[in-house]
Amino acid sequence: MRLRQLLVCLVVCTVGSLAASEQVVADFYGRHASSSGHTNNWAVLVCASRYWFNYRHMANALGMYRTVKRLGIPDSNIILMLADDVACNTRNKFPGSVYAKAGRHLDLYGDNIEVDYRGYEVTVENFIRLLTGRVDPSVPRSKRLLTDDRSNIFVYMTGHGGNEFLKFQDNEEISAFDIADAFEQMWQKKRYNEIFFMIDTCQANTMYSQFYSPNILATGSSEIEENSYSHENDNDIGVSVIDSYTHFVLEFMEGINKTSQVSMQDLFSSYDPAVIRSHPGVRSDLFRRPLDKARITDFFGGVAQAEVFPPAQESAQMLHPGNIRPSEASQHVEISPENPDALQYSPDGARDNTTRLLLESESDAWDTRWKDVRKWTSVLLVASLVTWVSFGR
């Protein structure tokens, strides 16, 4: 009787261990899953100033550029708008370099930087066209924001501003209404999933006061009628090298890596008005997720996620491709040499793609069945052993 009880316990433990092992695997691959629902990240970094005495604004943008690139967003998904008149300025004692700290330990410019909009290309019109996708056909892909409804976009702006405006190149201004309307166009055209808007300028918090589109989280460096101050000067360079708000944000970001679980709430809680010397603000009423559930890497980091369709639906589509409407069928995309921006769809490529997907689907199905066979074979062996011992006694 005691042996029978032991064998029954062995059966229960075997089944339990198999279920536990599957749960461990699921937890391992799902531990970094995001509640955002996005599949790609983009960054738009804008330094709206020019001239040597605005050195710190260029350092602000380059500091953000280095951070998002370090956390996994590739250059192909970063749009950098920069006057770019500082690194090689005749007054720069360190030619070809830009530093954000007086110690000059880290060169933010270096030899691995890609400026997409340079000098007088940094205009209000180009910025609005970039966001809304209303660019001239001659504009290369590297200067386009090729986002979709699964894209999370980090928009960072720095420069001189005031109550609901930001100056561009000391020549023109963009208003809070302009940015709000551009974001609404993006939403209507399904060009984003979520936007994180950050701005460092005087009276920065007024720049997001007119936003009305969904899924936008915004933060700024200073309240209305309040200045945003520089952090420190470099006596050798002769000007301020970075703004205070951006300095402390970048300092916080140095503790973040690609797999960090730190939330946006943690970032906002790190704001210290006494140290920053202004009162940063946050607007989250348009944002659908709790701030403590939204990870920093949802906007600052790269993603490696894929949209997985239900097996039943996928199998039905693969086995009966004739029932799929042309708009639903997977199609092969070809780029014409004469017009790189025009996409051409090839039916032959569609058949090849369907065949490949069918083979992949069958392979996955066999893997699943083989795992089930091994699991239940183990259970049956143990159960047979219990039965044999019971009848033998």
ABEGO torsion letter per residue (X at the ends): XAAAAAAAAAAAAAAAAAAAAAAAAAAAAAAABBAAGBABBBBBBBBABBEAAAAAAAAAAAAAAAAAAAAGBBAAABBBBBAGAAAABAABABBGBBBABAAGABBAAEABBBBABBEAABBAAAAAAAAAGBBBAABBAAABBBBBAABBBBBBBBEBBBBGBBBBGGABBBBAAAAAAAAAAAAAAGABABBBBBBBBBGAAAAAAABABBGBBBBBABBBGBBBBBABBBAAAGBBABBAAAAAAAAAAAABBAABABBAAAAAAABBAAAAGBBBBBBAAABABBAAABBAAAAABBBBBBBBBBAAAAAAAAABAAABBAAABBBBBBBBAABAABBBBBAAAAAAAAAAAAAAAAAAAAAAAAAAAAAAAAAAAAAAAAAAAAAAX
